[in-house]
Amino acid sequence: MACGRYRFLMNTMDKKKSYRWILVLLLGSFMLSSCGVFRDAPRRHRMSAEETRVYSQRLGMPLTGRENATLVREVSSWMGVPFRLGGSTRSGADCSGFIWAVYREVYNESLPRTTEEMADETRRIRRRNLREGDLVFFRMQRRKLSHAGIYLGNGYFAHATTSRGVMVNSLDEPYYRRRFARGGRVR
């Protein structure tokens, strides 16, 4: 009889140790994996009503105040920067240079430097599934993805145009609607 009790106690102790180890491993893996998710995430604080009004006017799009304030401010600071092929600074930028610089500043991520390479580094997203910060790609020349922008929400995106520099447009404008190829989410 004593032998049976001993086995019962040992089995329950082993189970308790097993459960503890499983719990420790699960908690440890959760903590390690969650660090990577939040490490480079931009701060998402709300904009005041006055900021929302000012940035809405500056960007030429409706804002609710719930947008990513860091992204809105950064894009706003680029408005009107002239187009410069191969450029990625506020003295001049092309579409991929603008995206490259904004992503580095807002998301602390280094993207490839050309539109096609950026498209290769993203996961395809349908237009209806676009989220703030996703990339939008266009076919300005027949088959080739030759233009890109950063999706801001509500159907609007920021990009560098050859004629007017960095600006915000709607995906619903006929010109961009016809040329829209796909969205892309940075992996």
N, C-alpha and C positions, 0 to 999 in steps of 0.2 A: 504494500500500500504506500509506503513512504517513497518507494521508487516512482510510482505513478504521479504523486504530488510533485516530486522533484522535476520530472519531465514536463509537467504542466507549467510550473514556474519558469523553467528554462525557455519553453516555447513562448510564453507571454513576454519574457524579458527580451528574447530575440526579436519578437514582433515589434515591441516598443522601440528597440534600437533601430530596427529596419525602418519604421515609420519616421523616427527622428532623422535618420540619414536621408531618407527620401525628401522630407520637409526641408532639410538644410540644402540639399542639392537643388530642389525646385526654387527656393528663395534665392539662392546664390545665382542660378542661371537667370532668373527674372531680373535681379538687380543688374547683372552684367549686360543683359540684352537691352534693358530699358535705358541704360546710360547712353548707348549709341543712338537711340531714337531721339532723345531730348538734348543731346550734346550740342548740336548745331542749330537747333530750332530757334527761329527769331522770336524775340519778345512780342507777345500779342497783347499789348495794352490798347485800350480804347482811345479813340481820339475825342477831344472835346467837341461840343457842338460848333464852336467857332472854327476849330481846325478842320472839321468835316466840311463846313461851308467854304472855307478858303481853298482847301485841296480839291474840292469838287469843281470849283471855278477854274482853278489852275489846270487841272487835268481835262476839263471839259466833259465830265461824266458824273452821273449821280453816285453819291457815296452815302452810306448809312451810318458810318462811324464804327462799324464792327469789322471793317477791313483790317488787314495787316498794316498797322501804322508805319512800321519800318519800311515795308515795300512801297507804300504810298508816298512817304517822304522822299525815299531814294529816287523813285521814278520822277517825282515832281522836280527834284533838283537837276534832272537831266533834260527837262522840257526845253525845246528850242536849240539844243546842242546841234551844230551843223553836221551834215553827213560828210564823212571822210572814209574812203575805201581803205580798209585795213586798220582803221583807228579804233581805239578803245578807251579814250579819255574824254574829258569834258571840252577839250578843244576841237574834237571831231571824232565821230564814231560811225561805223557801219552797223547793220542790224545785229550781227553776231557779236561784234565787239561791245555793243551796248548791253546785250544780254549777259555776256561774259563778266563785265564789270559789275553789273547790278547783282548777279548771283554771288559773286565773290563778296560783295559788301553786305548784302542782306542775309544770305544763307551760309556764308563762309564755305562755299563749294566752288571748286575749280572745274569749269566745264571746258570741253574742247573749244577751239577757236572758230571753226567754220560751221555754217548752217547744216551742211550734210553730216558732219561729225557729231553735232549736237543731236540731230535726229536719230543717229545710230545709238546714242547713249541714253535715249529715252524709251519709255514703254508707251506704245500707242494708246491714245485716249480719244474716244469719240467726243464730238463737240458738246453734246449734252452732258457729258461727264467731266468737263473741264472744271478745275478748281484754281483758285487764286495761286499764282506762282507757276502754273504749268506753262509749257511753251506751246506756241501755235506756229504751224509751218504752212507756207504758201508756195504754190507753183506759179511764179511770175513768167517763167520760160517753160514751155510745154511740159516736159516730163520731170525735169529736175526740181528738187526742193531748193528754192533760191532766195527765200526770204523767211524771216522768223520774228516773233515778238513774244512778249511775256503777258500772259493772261492776267487781267486785274479783277475780273468778276463782272457780273451783269452783262456779259457779252462784249466787254471792252478789253482792248489789249494795247500795250505800249510797244513802240518799235521805232527804228531809225529809218526815215524815208530819204530817198535821194533828193527830193525837191524841197522838203521843209524840215529836215532833220528829225530829231526825236519828238514824237507826238503820240497822242492816244486816238485810236479809231475804234469803231464798232465793227464786230464781225458781221453784222447785218447790213452794212453798206454793200450795195451791189458789187462794187469793184472787189472787195475782199471776200464776199460770199462766193463769187465765181471762182476765185483763186485759192480758197482754203483747201488745204490737202489733208491735214490731220493735226491733232493735238499730241503732245508728248509730256509724260511725267518723268522727271529726272529720277533715275533709279538710286 
